[in-house]
């Protein structure tokens, strides 16, 4: 009888420990599965500021407070995910024209920015320009904040690639396609302009405003496309964007070509006629020789920090050296770019308006 009792007890203990081990194994398996599931919902990227940011692997709603980057999202095919922006239809009418989904986006960022407005649409991610004063405030809300920036063609390509990586899906392929297009067009231009001796490179001044006079100097993407297009930046001794200078300084530089910034055309002055008809400016070679040009503007400003830099460098090359780029059809290139990267078929009239820095109208 004692032997039977002992056997039964042993069997019971074996069953008990087996059940416990099975339970622990199940709990461990569930925990591991849960960890893997959480990990698969996010990925870690390094933004332009050097910060490591955990971003969602699936992004449905985007808030973008960097003006230029709104176009990047559209080029990568995810412009319809923008729910909050720093732009408005008035400020960038062509972007809203080619990407009508932008009309649903709320203009959250700007002088009156507050986090309550940001949270209403519950974005999955927020893009800001590097050094944005609101980056930490937004991050404290638990929303991933990615800082981005570019000042050259190479850093622009990195920005586009990183954005494609973050968005996932087809965006990464579209980023590669855009970067290749940019590389090809810059190479096409430089293959010609690299052979132009310094003595034949005209001094080009990029004027952003007349009152006060604002120009773009070295260490800017403006300087890069001027040089790529076969010119010399007349304001190369000035560092940075939209730097205020005196008329006396401009007269001393005596640029051969003046390109009037696209942004200036939409608010800072009514017309470049003011520049051409000013007796003081008429002392300058560019004005004397009728070489004052209006920079085009489209979904974003061609001349500064835009995906349309790929068009800008071509337009600038033909403007600065028309005899060397006779076969370059800017209107055709513009049509092709908008169809390929913005999924929009421009009419001849629309192309003409873009090249003249005019709004699309109704």
C-alpha positions as a LaTeX table, in Angstrom:
\begin{tabular}{lrrr}
\hline
Residue & $x$ (\AA) & $y$ (\AA) & $z$ (\AA) \\
\hline
Unk1 & 0.00 & 0.00 & 0.00 \\
Unk2 & 2.87 & 2.37 & 0.86 \\
Unk3 & 4.53 & 1.60 & $-2.49$ \\
Unk4 & 1.32 & 2.44 & $-4.37$ \\
Unk5 & 0.97 & 5.70 & $-2.43$ \\
Unk6 & 4.60 & 6.64 & $-3.19$ \\
Unk7 & 4.15 & 5.92 & $-6.90$ \\
Unk8 & 0.98 & 8.05 & $-7.07$ \\
Unk9 & 2.74 & 10.92 & $-5.27$ \\
Unk10 & 5.68 & 10.80 & $-7.70$ \\
Unk11 & 3.37 & 10.84 & $-10.68$ \\
Unk12 & 1.53 & 13.85 & $-9.21$ \\
Unk13 & 4.76 & 15.77 & $-8.61$ \\
Unk14 & 5.97 & 15.06 & $-12.13$ \\
Unk15 & 2.72 & 16.34 & $-13.58$ \\
Unk16 & 2.89 & 19.45 & $-11.38$ \\
Unk17 & 6.44 & 20.41 & $-12.42$ \\
Unk18 & 5.71 & 19.69 & $-16.06$ \\
Unk19 & 2.72 & 22.02 & $-15.92$ \\
Unk20 & 4.80 & 24.74 & $-14.23$ \\
Unk21 & 7.57 & 24.49 & $-16.80$ \\
Unk22 & 5.02 & 24.60 & $-19.59$ \\
Unk23 & 3.43 & 27.73 & $-18.10$ \\
Unk24 & 6.80 & 29.44 & $-17.71$ \\
Unk25 & 7.74 & 28.51 & $-21.25$ \\
Unk26 & 4.44 & 29.94 & $-22.55$ \\
Unk27 & 4.91 & 33.16 & $-20.57$ \\
Unk28 & 8.49 & 33.48 & $-21.84$ \\
Unk29 & 7.33 & 32.83 & $-25.40$ \\
Unk30 & 4.54 & 35.41 & $-25.08$ \\
Unk31 & 6.98 & 37.97 & $-23.65$ \\
Unk32 & 9.46 & 37.36 & $-26.46$ \\
Unk33 & 6.69 & 37.61 & $-29.04$ \\
Unk34 & 5.46 & 40.85 & $-27.48$ \\
Unk35 & 8.98 & 42.33 & $-27.54$ \\
Unk36 & 9.45 & 41.40 & $-31.18$ \\
Unk37 & 6.05 & 42.88 & $-32.07$ \\
Unk38 & 6.88 & 46.18 & $-30.34$ \\
Unk39 & 10.28 & 46.28 & $-32.01$ \\
Unk40 & 8.76 & 45.67 & $-35.44$ \\
Unk41 & 6.48 & 48.70 & $-35.02$ \\
Unk42 & 9.41 & 51.13 & $-34.81$ \\
Unk43 & 12.87 & 51.58 & $-36.28$ \\
Unk44 & 15.78 & 53.78 & $-35.28$ \\
Unk45 & 17.17 & 56.39 & $-37.66$ \\
Unk46 & 19.82 & 59.09 & $-37.26$ \\
Unk47 & 18.60 & 62.53 & $-38.30$ \\
Unk48 & 20.62 & 65.48 & $-39.62$ \\
Unk49 & 21.31 & 66.76 & $-36.11$ \\
Unk50 & 22.95 & 63.44 & $-35.23$ \\
Unk51 & 20.11 & 62.40 & $-32.90$ \\
Unk52 & 18.90 & 58.81 & $-32.93$ \\
Unk53 & 15.12 & 58.80 & $-33.25$ \\
Unk54 & 12.69 & 55.90 & $-33.01$ \\
Unk55 & 10.13 & 56.34 & $-35.77$ \\
Unk56 & 7.07 & 54.23 & $-36.65$ \\
Unk57 & 7.53 & 51.66 & $-39.41$ \\
Unk58 & 4.07 & 52.58 & $-40.66$ \\
Unk59 & 3.34 & 56.27 & $-41.08$ \\
Unk60 & $-0.12$ & 57.50 & $-42.00$ \\
Unk61 & $-0.10$ & 61.09 & $-40.74$ \\
Unk62 & 2.73 & 63.59 & $-41.09$ \\
Unk63 & 3.25 & 67.06 & $-39.65$ \\
Unk64 & 5.90 & 69.12 & $-41.44$ \\
Unk65 & 7.15 & 72.46 & $-40.17$ \\
Unk66 & 10.00 & 72.83 & $-42.69$ \\
Unk67 & 8.69 & 74.65 & $-45.75$ \\
Unk68 & 10.99 & 73.05 & $-48.32$ \\
Unk69 & 10.43 & 69.53 & $-46.99$ \\
Unk70 & 6.72 & 69.58 & $-47.80$ \\
Unk71 & 7.67 & 69.29 & $-51.46$ \\
Unk72 & 10.08 & 66.43 & $-50.68$ \\
Unk73 & 7.15 & 64.45 & $-49.25$ \\
Unk74 & 5.15 & 65.11 & $-52.41$ \\
Unk75 & 8.02 & 64.04 & $-54.66$ \\
Unk76 & 8.31 & 60.80 & $-52.69$ \\
Unk77 & 4.61 & 60.08 & $-53.22$ \\
Unk78 & 3.45 & 60.74 & $-49.66$ \\
Unk79 & 2.24 & 64.31 & $-49.93$ \\
Unk80 & $-1.28$ & 63.11 & $-49.14$ \\
Unk81 & $-0.13$ & 62.12 & $-45.65$ \\
Unk82 & 0.53 & 65.75 & $-44.63$ \\
Unk83 & $-2.09$ & 66.68 & $-42.05$ \\
Unk84 & $-0.28$ & 69.69 & $-40.56$ \\
Unk85 & 2.03 & 72.12 & $-42.30$ \\
Unk86 & 3.76 & 75.48 & $-42.09$ \\
Unk87 & 2.55 & 76.40 & $-45.58$ \\
Unk88 & $-0.71$ & 77.77 & $-46.95$ \\
Unk89 & $-2.27$ & 77.74 & $-50.39$ \\
Unk90 & $-1.55$ & 81.45 & $-50.65$ \\
Unk91 & 2.14 & 81.04 & $-49.91$ \\
Unk92 & 2.76 & 78.01 & $-52.18$ \\
Unk93 & $-0.14$ & 77.83 & $-54.67$ \\
Unk94 & 1.61 & 75.48 & $-57.12$ \\
Unk95 & 2.24 & 72.82 & $-54.46$ \\
Unk96 & $-1.46$ & 72.87 & $-53.56$ \\
Unk97 & $-2.29$ & 72.72 & $-57.27$ \\
Unk98 & $-0.23$ & 69.62 & $-58.01$ \\
Unk99 & $-0.98$ & 68.03 & $-54.64$ \\
Unk100 & $-4.60$ & 68.97 & $-53.86$ \\
Unk101 & $-4.51$ & 66.75 & $-50.74$ \\
Unk102 & $-2.56$ & 69.62 & $-49.16$ \\
Unk103 & $-5.81$ & 71.58 & $-48.99$ \\
Unk104 & $-6.91$ & 69.28 & $-46.16$ \\
Unk105 & $-3.77$ & 70.02 & $-44.16$ \\
Unk106 & $-4.00$ & 72.49 & $-41.29$ \\
Unk107 & $-1.50$ & 75.37 & $-41.13$ \\
Unk108 & $-0.36$ & 74.63 & $-37.59$ \\
Unk109 & 3.21 & 75.91 & $-37.48$ \\
Unk110 & 4.32 & 79.50 & $-37.55$ \\
Unk111 & 4.22 & 82.50 & $-35.24$ \\
Unk112 & 1.15 & 81.23 & $-33.36$ \\
Unk113 & 2.26 & 77.61 & $-33.04$ \\
Unk114 & 1.04 & 75.74 & $-29.99$ \\
Unk115 & 1.16 & 72.06 & $-29.08$ \\
Unk116 & $-2.59$ & 71.77 & $-28.56$ \\
Unk117 & $-3.21$ & 72.47 & $-32.26$ \\
Unk118 & $-0.52$ & 69.97 & $-33.18$ \\
Unk119 & $-2.11$ & 67.20 & $-31.11$ \\
Unk120 & $-5.57$ & 67.58 & $-32.67$ \\
Unk121 & $-4.60$ & 65.61 & $-35.77$ \\
Unk122 & $-2.38$ & 63.12 & $-33.89$ \\
Unk123 & 0.49 & 62.93 & $-36.40$ \\
Unk124 & 2.69 & 59.83 & $-36.37$ \\
Unk125 & 5.82 & 61.91 & $-36.96$ \\
Unk126 & 6.91 & 65.55 & $-37.16$ \\
Unk127 & 9.58 & 66.84 & $-39.55$ \\
Unk128 & 11.37 & 70.06 & $-38.60$ \\
Unk129 & 14.40 & 71.92 & $-39.92$ \\
Unk130 & 17.61 & 71.44 & $-37.96$ \\
Unk131 & 17.82 & 73.66 & $-34.92$ \\
Unk132 & 14.06 & 74.31 & $-34.79$ \\
Unk133 & 13.30 & 75.93 & $-31.43$ \\
Unk134 & 10.16 & 73.82 & $-31.03$ \\
Unk135 & 11.86 & 70.43 & $-31.52$ \\
Unk136 & 12.20 & 69.60 & $-27.81$ \\
Unk137 & 8.71 & 70.88 & $-27.01$ \\
Unk138 & 7.19 & 68.60 & $-29.66$ \\
Unk139 & 9.35 & 65.65 & $-28.65$ \\
Unk140 & 8.15 & 65.97 & $-25.04$ \\
Unk141 & 4.64 & 65.13 & $-26.29$ \\
Unk142 & 5.82 & 61.66 & $-27.23$ \\
Unk143 & 5.75 & 62.33 & $-30.99$ \\
Unk144 & 8.92 & 61.36 & $-32.92$ \\
Unk145 & 10.65 & 64.51 & $-34.16$ \\
Unk146 & 13.08 & 64.29 & $-37.07$ \\
Unk147 & 15.38 & 67.24 & $-37.78$ \\
Unk148 & 16.49 & 67.64 & $-41.39$ \\
Unk149 & 18.54 & 70.12 & $-43.37$ \\
Unk150 & 20.57 & 70.55 & $-46.56$ \\
Unk151 & 22.73 & 73.30 & $-48.04$ \\
Unk152 & 24.32 & 71.47 & $-50.99$ \\
Unk153 & 23.28 & 69.02 & $-53.70$ \\
Unk154 & 24.94 & 66.16 & $-51.80$ \\
Unk155 & 23.27 & 66.92 & $-48.47$ \\
Unk156 & 19.96 & 67.37 & $-50.29$ \\
Unk157 & 20.27 & 63.86 & $-51.71$ \\
Unk158 & 20.97 & 62.53 & $-48.21$ \\
Unk159 & 17.89 & 64.32 & $-46.91$ \\
Unk160 & 15.73 & 62.85 & $-49.68$ \\
Unk161 & 17.14 & 59.35 & $-49.07$ \\
Unk162 & 16.62 & 59.57 & $-45.30$ \\
Unk163 & 13.04 & 60.75 & $-45.80$ \\
Unk164 & 12.43 & 57.83 & $-48.14$ \\
Unk165 & 13.87 & 55.42 & $-45.58$ \\
Unk166 & 11.62 & 56.84 & $-42.86$ \\
Unk167 & 8.46 & 56.72 & $-44.96$ \\
Unk168 & 9.18 & 53.22 & $-46.24$ \\
Unk169 & 7.26 & 51.49 & $-49.00$ \\
Unk170 & 7.72 & 52.98 & $-52.45$ \\
Unk171 & 9.20 & 56.22 & $-51.08$ \\
Unk172 & 12.73 & 54.80 & $-50.89$ \\
Unk173 & 12.65 & 53.82 & $-54.58$ \\
Unk174 & 11.30 & 57.23 & $-55.53$ \\
Unk175 & 14.11 & 58.85 & $-53.52$ \\
Unk176 & 16.71 & 56.86 & $-55.48$ \\
Unk177 & 15.03 & 57.82 & $-58.75$ \\
Unk178 & 15.03 & 61.51 & $-57.86$ \\
Unk179 & 18.66 & 61.46 & $-56.71$ \\
Unk180 & 19.73 & 59.81 & $-59.95$ \\
Unk181 & 17.85 & 62.43 & $-61.97$ \\
Unk182 & 19.57 & 65.20 & $-60.02$ \\
Unk183 & 22.99 & 63.60 & $-60.47$ \\
Unk184 & 22.43 & 63.14 & $-64.19$ \\
Unk185 & 21.32 & 66.75 & $-64.74$ \\
Unk186 & 24.12 & 68.27 & $-62.66$ \\
Unk187 & 26.62 & 66.12 & $-64.54$ \\
Unk188 & 25.13 & 67.13 & $-67.88$ \\
Unk189 & 25.54 & 70.80 & $-66.98$ \\
Unk190 & 29.03 & 70.45 & $-65.48$ \\
Unk191 & 30.30 & 68.43 & $-68.45$ \\
Unk192 & 29.88 & 71.69 & $-70.38$ \\
Unk193 & 30.61 & 74.38 & $-67.79$ \\
Unk194 & 33.70 & 72.69 & $-66.34$ \\
Unk195 & 35.47 & 73.49 & $-69.61$ \\
Unk196 & 34.68 & 77.22 & $-69.39$ \\
Unk197 & 37.79 & 79.22 & $-68.34$ \\
Unk198 & 37.49 & 81.57 & $-65.37$ \\
Unk199 & 37.85 & 84.57 & $-67.66$ \\
Unk200 & 34.61 & 83.62 & $-69.43$ \\
Unk201 & 32.56 & 83.01 & $-66.30$ \\
Unk202 & 30.25 & 85.99 & $-65.69$ \\
Unk203 & 29.65 & 87.44 & $-62.23$ \\
Unk204 & 26.13 & 86.50 & $-61.16$ \\
Unk205 & 24.26 & 88.23 & $-58.34$ \\
Unk206 & 21.21 & 86.54 & $-56.84$ \\
Unk207 & 19.02 & 89.28 & $-55.39$ \\
Unk208 & 16.27 & 88.27 & $-52.99$ \\
Unk209 & 14.91 & 91.71 & $-52.13$ \\
Unk210 & 15.45 & 95.37 & $-52.97$ \\
Unk211 & 14.35 & 97.09 & $-49.79$ \\
Unk212 & 16.59 & 96.31 & $-48.05$ \\
Unk213 & 18.88 & 94.77 & $-50.64$ \\
Unk214 & 19.23 & 91.09 & $-49.76$ \\
Unk215 & 21.64 & 88.78 & $-51.58$ \\
Unk216 & 22.78 & 85.15 & $-51.33$ \\
Unk217 & 26.45 & 84.52 & $-50.70$ \\
Unk218 & 28.78 & 81.58 & $-50.24$ \\
Unk219 & 28.03 & 78.38 & $-48.30$ \\
Unk220 & 24.53 & 78.24 & $-49.77$ \\
Unk221 & 22.87 & 76.05 & $-52.36$ \\
Unk222 & 22.43 & 79.23 & $-54.42$ \\
Unk223 & 26.19 & 79.58 & $-54.61$ \\
Unk224 & 26.45 & 75.92 & $-55.66$ \\
Unk225 & 24.08 & 76.18 & $-58.61$ \\
Unk226 & 25.63 & 79.46 & $-59.77$ \\
Unk227 & 29.05 & 77.82 & $-59.93$ \\
Unk228 & 27.70 & 74.57 & $-61.44$ \\
Unk229 & 25.96 & 76.63 & $-64.15$ \\
Unk230 & 29.22 & 78.31 & $-65.13$ \\
Unk231 & 29.04 & 81.56 & $-63.21$ \\
Unk232 & 30.88 & 83.23 & $-60.35$ \\
Unk233 & 28.84 & 84.40 & $-57.38$ \\
Unk234 & 29.33 & 88.16 & $-57.24$ \\
Unk235 & 28.51 & 87.99 & $-53.52$ \\
Unk236 & 30.88 & 85.11 & $-52.77$ \\
Unk237 & 32.64 & 87.14 & $-50.07$ \\
Unk238 & 29.37 & 87.30 & $-48.14$ \\
Unk239 & 28.41 & 84.16 & $-46.22$ \\
Unk240 & 24.85 & 82.90 & $-46.01$ \\
Unk241 & 21.35 & 83.49 & $-47.35$ \\
Unk242 & 19.50 & 86.77 & $-47.83$ \\
Unk243 & 22.28 & 88.93 & $-46.41$ \\
Unk244 & 21.69 & 92.67 & $-46.35$ \\
Unk245 & 24.18 & 94.74 & $-48.36$ \\
Unk246 & 24.39 & 98.33 & $-49.55$ \\
Unk247 & 23.80 & 99.53 & $-53.09$ \\
Unk248 & 27.36 & 100.84 & $-53.05$ \\
Unk249 & 28.57 & 97.29 & $-52.48$ \\
Unk250 & 26.49 & 95.99 & $-55.40$ \\
Unk251 & 27.86 & 98.74 & $-57.65$ \\
Unk252 & 31.38 & 97.79 & $-56.59$ \\
Unk253 & 30.71 & 94.12 & $-57.41$ \\
Unk254 & 29.24 & 95.23 & $-60.77$ \\
Unk255 & 27.62 & 91.88 & $-61.65$ \\
Unk256 & 27.27 & 90.85 & $-65.30$ \\
Unk257 & 24.00 & 89.03 & $-64.59$ \\
Unk258 & 21.33 & 89.63 & $-61.95$ \\
Unk259 & 18.85 & 86.89 & $-61.12$ \\
Unk260 & 15.92 & 88.08 & $-59.10$ \\
Unk261 & 14.82 & 85.55 & $-56.50$ \\
Unk262 & 11.51 & 83.76 & $-56.93$ \\
Unk263 & 10.44 & 84.59 & $-53.39$ \\
Unk264 & 11.04 & 88.27 & $-53.99$ \\
Unk265 & 8.57 & 88.24 & $-56.85$ \\
Unk266 & 5.71 & 87.18 & $-54.61$ \\
Unk267 & 5.87 & 89.80 & $-51.93$ \\
Unk268 & 9.03 & 91.81 & $-51.31$ \\
Unk269 & 8.73 & 93.95 & $-54.43$ \\
Unk270 & 6.01 & 94.26 & $-57.03$ \\
Unk271 & 8.21 & 93.88 & $-60.08$ \\
Unk272 & 11.82 & 93.75 & $-61.21$ \\
Unk273 & 10.87 & 96.83 & $-63.26$ \\
Unk274 & 11.67 & 98.78 & $-60.10$ \\
Unk275 & 15.24 & 97.56 & $-60.31$ \\
Unk276 & 15.60 & 98.11 & $-64.07$ \\
Unk277 & 14.23 & 101.65 & $-63.96$ \\
Unk278 & 16.20 & 102.79 & $-60.92$ \\
Unk279 & 18.97 & 105.23 & $-62.02$ \\
Unk280 & 21.32 & 103.85 & $-59.36$ \\
Unk281 & 20.96 & 100.27 & $-60.56$ \\
Unk282 & 21.36 & 101.43 & $-64.16$ \\
Unk283 & 25.05 & 101.98 & $-63.42$ \\
Unk284 & 25.52 & 98.22 & $-63.15$ \\
Unk285 & 26.61 & 96.12 & $-66.16$ \\
Unk286 & 23.76 & 93.60 & $-65.82$ \\
Unk287 & 21.15 & 96.35 & $-66.01$ \\
Unk288 & 22.95 & 98.24 & $-68.79$ \\
Unk289 & 23.13 & 95.10 & $-70.93$ \\
Unk290 & 19.59 & 93.85 & $-70.23$ \\
Unk291 & 20.73 & 90.79 & $-68.31$ \\
Unk292 & 18.31 & 90.89 & $-65.38$ \\
Unk293 & 16.23 & 87.73 & $-65.08$ \\
Unk294 & 13.33 & 86.55 & $-62.97$ \\
Unk295 & 13.92 & 83.17 & $-61.35$ \\
Unk296 & 11.13 & 80.60 & $-61.94$ \\
Unk297 & 9.11 & 79.22 & $-59.07$ \\
Unk298 & 6.83 & 76.20 & $-58.92$ \\
Unk299 & 5.70 & 73.73 & $-56.29$ \\
Unk300 & 8.48 & 75.31 & $-54.27$ \\
Unk301 & 11.06 & 78.01 & $-54.95$ \\
Unk302 & 13.39 & 76.68 & $-57.64$ \\
Unk303 & 16.35 & 78.70 & $-56.44$ \\
Unk304 & 16.53 & 77.71 & $-52.77$ \\
Unk305 & 16.35 & 74.38 & $-50.95$ \\
Unk306 & 13.86 & 72.69 & $-53.24$ \\
Unk307 & 13.61 & 69.41 & $-55.13$ \\
Unk308 & 13.28 & 71.69 & $-58.15$ \\
Unk309 & 16.98 & 72.51 & $-57.77$ \\
Unk310 & 17.27 & 69.80 & $-60.44$ \\
Unk311 & 15.45 & 72.18 & $-62.79$ \\
Unk312 & 17.13 & 75.29 & $-61.39$ \\
Unk313 & 20.65 & 74.23 & $-62.30$ \\
Unk314 & 19.52 & 73.58 & $-65.89$ \\
Unk315 & 17.62 & 76.88 & $-66.16$ \\
Unk316 & 20.60 & 78.77 & $-64.69$ \\
Unk317 & 23.03 & 77.13 & $-67.10$ \\
Unk318 & 20.93 & 78.13 & $-70.11$ \\
Unk319 & 20.38 & 81.65 & $-68.70$ \\
Unk320 & 24.07 & 82.24 & $-67.98$ \\
Unk321 & 25.44 & 80.50 & $-71.10$ \\
Unk322 & 22.62 & 80.36 & $-73.68$ \\
Unk323 & 25.06 & 79.70 & $-76.53$ \\
Unk324 & 26.36 & 76.53 & $-74.84$ \\
Unk325 & 22.92 & 75.09 & $-74.02$ \\
Unk326 & 20.97 & 75.78 & $-77.21$ \\
Unk327 & 19.42 & 72.30 & $-77.24$ \\
Unk328 & 18.27 & 72.42 & $-73.62$ \\
Unk329 & 14.47 & 72.80 & $-73.59$ \\
Unk330 & 13.58 & 74.05 & $-70.10$ \\
Unk331 & 9.84 & 73.93 & $-70.78$ \\
Unk332 & 10.05 & 70.27 & $-71.81$ \\
Unk333 & 12.26 & 69.44 & $-68.81$ \\
Unk334 & 9.76 & 71.12 & $-66.50$ \\
Unk335 & 6.88 & 69.13 & $-67.95$ \\
Unk336 & 8.83 & 65.90 & $-67.62$ \\
Unk337 & 9.83 & 66.65 & $-64.03$ \\
Unk338 & 6.29 & 67.41 & $-62.90$ \\
Unk339 & 4.90 & 64.30 & $-64.59$ \\
Unk340 & 7.64 & 62.02 & $-63.24$ \\
Unk341 & 8.02 & 63.30 & $-59.70$ \\
Unk342 & 4.80 & 65.16 & $-58.89$ \\
Unk343 & 2.36 & 63.06 & $-60.94$ \\
Unk344 & 1.00 & 66.18 & $-62.61$ \\
Unk345 & 0.66 & 66.92 & $-66.33$ \\
Unk346 & 1.42 & 70.59 & $-66.88$ \\
Unk347 & $-0.19$ & 72.44 & $-69.76$ \\
Unk348 & 1.90 & 74.77 & $-71.92$ \\
Unk349 & 0.22 & 77.72 & $-70.22$ \\
Unk350 & 1.08 & 76.37 & $-66.77$ \\
Unk351 & 4.72 & 75.82 & $-67.72$ \\
Unk352 & 4.90 & 79.39 & $-68.97$ \\
Unk353 & 3.54 & 80.69 & $-65.68$ \\
Unk354 & 6.03 & 78.67 & $-63.64$ \\
Unk355 & 8.96 & 79.94 & $-65.73$ \\
Unk356 & 7.73 & 83.50 & $-65.19$ \\
Unk357 & 7.25 & 82.96 & $-61.43$ \\
Unk358 & 3.52 & 83.52 & $-61.71$ \\
Unk359 & 0.86 & 81.84 & $-59.61$ \\
Unk360 & $-1.38$ & 79.21 & $-61.26$ \\
Unk361 & $-4.54$ & 81.27 & $-60.86$ \\
Unk362 & $-7.91$ & 79.58 & $-60.84$ \\
\hline
\end{tabular}
